[in-house]
Amino acid sequence: MTLRGVLDVVLTDPGMARVVASAGHASLAVTAPPPVQPLVAAALAAQRPGAGVPVLVVTAGERDADQTADLLRCFLPGRRIETFPAWETLPHERLSPRADTVGRRLAVLRDLTHPGENGTIDVLVAPVRSVLQPLAPGLGDLVPVELAPGSSADLDEVARALVDAAYTRVELVEKRGEFALRGGLLDVFPRPSRTRCAWSSGATRSTSCATSPPPTSVPSTSAPSGCGRRRAASCCCRRRCASARPPSRSSTRS
């Protein structure tokens, strides 16, 4: 739904016109009640008669940030609106944020550091917790993991890059933000997508991803051998492989 007509009427208000005129000369901090925040932010981010400047909107909580971002997308259909979520965990807790939260934060930091890749963020909406929480240096410079069709890659290096991007290495991939490396097979469940991807060494089939780079057949520098459940150096024995197989239906109960 587009509410651009409402914004055009708001821009004719003398008070809003003074705010827009002040934003063109220097950095401006505006304090407004929550119902007015989307209108003020839209007036500053909109093109003429708006100010056309990048805007950071600080809200009280996570729900307020999502609601403000939804309203801004209605007021500014042609501008890019993003949210920067806060951690769900406290610093003293031995817990990590959800994989979705980590992925969204890294994507926003990457776009802010390198605006030429995916475009400039016009309005960034963030709860006050995400603004106050400290950030590790260099998060915006993390290079996205991409495997081009027909390229060759070392799966160990890809695994290290995924760990640097806050992916969790597990034995069996079940949730977003997890990956498994067994022999020559790299199984990844990307954070922005609901589809799991598998990169295999020498395999001809692959799984498509909705919002991540398309997985392709990537020859690994180490060819798989043994049972495939582990690497050749630590391949499980034949007895353990046989015990992992499902029991036959023809077996009778003693």
Residue pairs with C-beta under 8 A, 6 or more apart in sequence:
1 74
2 74
2 77
3 71
3 74
3 75
4 75
4 76
4 77
6 75
7 39
7 42
7 43
7 46
7 50
7 75
7 76
8 49
10 16
10 39
10 42
10 43
11 17
11 20
11 43
11 46
11 49
11 50
16 39
16 40
16 43
19 28
19 30
19 40
19 43
19 44
20 43
20 44
20 49
20 50
20 51
22 28
23 44
23 51
23 53
24 51
24 53
28 44
30 40
30 44
32 40
34 59
34 60
34 64
34 68
37 57
37 59
37 68
38 57
38 68
38 71
38 72
38 75
39 75
41 55
41 57
41 68
41 72
41 123
41 125
42 50
42 72
42 75
42 76
42 123
43 50
43 51
44 50
44 51
44 53
44 55
45 51
45 52
45 53
45 54
45 55
45 72
45 76
45 79
45 122
45 123
46 52
46 75
46 76
46 79
54 120
54 121
54 122
54 123
54 124
55 122
55 123
55 124
56 123
56 124
56 126
57 65
57 68
57 72
57 123
57 124
57 125
57 126
58 126
58 127
58 128
58 131
59 65
59 68
59 125
59 126
59 127
59 128
60 127
60 128
61 127
61 128
61 129
62 85
62 86
62 127
64 127
65 83
65 85
65 125
65 126
65 127
66 83
68 125
69 81
69 82
69 83
69 123
69 125
72 79
72 81
72 123
72 125
73 81
76 122
76 123
79 122
79 123
80 119
80 120
80 121
80 122
80 123
81 121
81 122
81 123
81 125
82 108
82 111
82 121
82 123
82 124
82 125
83 104
83 108
83 124
83 125
83 126
84 104
84 105
84 108
84 124
84 125
84 126
84 130
85 101
85 104
85 105
85 126
85 127
85 130
86 126
86 127
86 129
86 130
86 133
87 97
87 101
87 129
87 130
87 133
88 97
88 98
88 101
89 95
89 96
89 97
96 102
96 166
98 177
99 166
99 167
99 168
99 175
99 176
99 177
99 178
99 191
100 176
100 177
100 191
102 166
102 177
102 191
103 166
103 176
103 177
103 191
103 192
105 130
105 139
106 139
106 142
106 165
106 166
107 192
108 121
108 124
109 135
109 139
109 140
110 117
110 118
110 140
110 142
110 144
111 117
111 118
111 119
111 120
111 121
112 121
112 124
112 140
113 140
113 141
114 140
115 121
142 164
142 165
143 161
144 165
144 213
145 158
145 161
145 162
145 165
146 213
147 153
147 158
147 199
147 213
147 215
147 216
147 218
148 216
149 214
149 216
150 216
151 216
151 218
152 218
152 219
152 221
153 218
153 220
154 220
154 221
155 181
155 184
155 186
155 199
155 201
155 218
155 220
155 221
155 222
156 181
156 222
158 186
158 199
159 169
159 179
159 181
159 186
162 169
162 179
162 188
163 169
166 177
167 177
167 178
167 179
167 188
167 191
168 177
168 178
168 179
169 178
169 179
169 180
169 181
170 178
170 179
170 180
171 180
172 180
173 179
173 180
173 187
173 188
173 189
173 196
174 189
175 189
176 189
176 190
176 191
176 193
176 194
177 189
177 191
178 188
178 189
179 186
179 187
179 188
179 189
180 186
180 187
181 187
182 228
182 229
182 230
182 231
183 224
183 225
183 226
183 228
183 229
183 230
183 231
183 232
184 200
184 201
184 202
184 220
184 222
184 223
184 224
184 228
185 198
185 199
185 200
185 201
185 203
185 224
185 228
186 198
186 199
186 200
186 218
187 196
187 197
187 198
187 199
188 196
188 197
188 198
188 199
188 215
189 196
189 197
190 196
190 197
190 209
190 211
190 212
192 210
192 211
192 212
193 209
193 210
193 211
193 212
194 210
195 207
195 208
195 209
195 210
196 207
197 206
197 207
197 208
197 209
197 212
197 215
198 206
198 207
198 215
199 206
199 215
199 216
199 217
199 218
200 206
200 217
200 218
201 217
201 218
201 219
201 220
201 223
201 224
202 217
202 219
202 220
202 223
203 217
204 217
206 214
206 215
206 216
206 217
207 215
208 214
208 215
209 215
222 231
222 232
224 231
224 232
225 232
225 235
226 232
226 235
226 236
227 235
227 236
227 241
229 235
229 236
229 241
229 244
230 236
236 244
